[in-house]
Amino acid sequence: PMTDINQANSNSIVILGIPDDRGVVVNHGRMGSRHGPAVFRQFFYRLPLGGQNELANIELWDLGDLVLEDHIATTHESLRRVVSALHRRGCTVIVIGGGHDATYGSFMGLRDVSENAKLVNLDAHLDVRPREEDGQVGSGSTFRRLIEEGKVSGDDIYLLGFHSHTSAPAHLQYAQENHMHLWPWHEFSRGCRHKVMSDMLYHLCHHDAVGVSWDLDSICGTC
């Protein structure tokens, strides 16, 4: 457990939980992802790590869970401040959600330190939905929010694995018009995954920092 953020350094990997699914509720999704950090830890800390000494020089810290604010947007700003402070210490940060809207705060925390950082998202959805009519931020609006607030350009975002049956035509059009890098799932499923990965890495190898967001709905669950 990490008791002081100053314990982190360039050899550190820091885990931070955000047990918040209010953004999912805003988008009328299924509740429950707020339990994600606790369930992740329950299974993760049973695993034997570094069997071939891969982590010999790595410190693994757990900062616990972020204390949620009254509103989703202010919670994102709180997350941003914590992630930014950790990156300034030079460490790698792993944020466990929670709703996918938390990517806003975690990526902005990286951008505070590396202003040209790119964002890779593995997801079944495009997550460019507009805000709800009452202005609330939902879990499916992360990338649209980043673009419309001028935090990033569409060219900074790489979306991998989205499905046609989960993507409205208007959302795909928005992503294309904003020049987001798009690789739909069928390009992976047709045996092109090595080409997709090499193409993406070619784009990203010239940048000092990359944030990766991995939505669980991109994973096929098995028993």
Salt bridges, closest charged atoms under 4 A:
ASP20 OD1 - ARG22 NE 2.84
ASP21 OD2 - ARG34 NH1 3.02
ASP62 OD2 - ARG41 NE 2.70
ASP65 OD1 - ARG41 NH1 2.83
GLU77 OE1 - ARG80 NH1 3.84
ASP101 OD2 - HIS76 NE2 2.68
ASP112 OD1 - ARG80 NH2 2.71
ASP123 OD2 - HIS100 ND1 3.32
ASP123 OD1 - HIS125 ND1 3.71
ASP127 OD2 - HIS100 ND1 2.51
GLU132 OE1 - HIS28 NE2 3.67
GLU132 OE2 - ARG129 NH2 3.83
GLU148 OE2 - ARG144 NE 3.04
GLU149 OE2 - ARG131 NH2 3.09
GLU149 OE2 - ARG145 NE 3.15
ASP155 OD1 - HIS181 NE2 2.88
ASP156 OD2 - ARG111 NH2 3.10
ASP156 OD1 - LYS118 NZ 2.48
ASP199 OD2 - LYS195 NZ 2.76
ASP215 OD2 - HIS100 ND1 3.42
ASP217 OD2 - HIS125 ND1 2.87
